[in-house]
Each structure stands twice: as structure tokens, then as C-alpha cells.
């Protein structure tokens, strides 16, 4: 059975009210496609986040350093990988 290199899943992120893709590689840290877009957003994205935030009545934004979604996904993957051994 070949070892996996990278796996990805698309999830809804409540922090930014958008779908993002979580990527986990075998040897590297987990990543999120929303981090770059929402951690340091351009003017258009900032306006969109503020508008959505007003509609939802909560502030929206990405806290890339403390994102529990990425950590949970990685832990679930690596946990199932270790159980299969």
C-alpha cells in the first residue's frame, strides 16, 4: 500500500463565512487556503468581510496561528493513519 503525500478537504469556515481548503502533507505543517486571503486581506476582501460581519452580527477574520479547524483535521488524519498500522 503506497504512502500518501498530501491530502485536502474543503470545509466551511465560520471565522470568515466562506469555504476554504485544508491541506495536510505527510512531512510538512498543515495549511489552509484561506490563510493568505483572510489573514492579510486586500481592500475588496476587507469590505466583504465587514459587510458579512454586519449581516451576521459578529466580527469575521482569520486567526491563522490559532486555527482549531486545521489542527483537528490534521489530528484526525494522523490518528487514523496510526490506527491503521
PyMOL commands that set and color helices and strands:
alter all, ss='L'
color gray80, all
select helices_A, chain A and resi 33-39+43-56+64-66+68-84
alter helices_A, ss='H'
color red, helices_A
select strands_A, chain A and resi 6-13+18-25+31-32
alter strands_A, ss='S'
color yellow, strands_A
deselect
rebuild
show_as cartoon
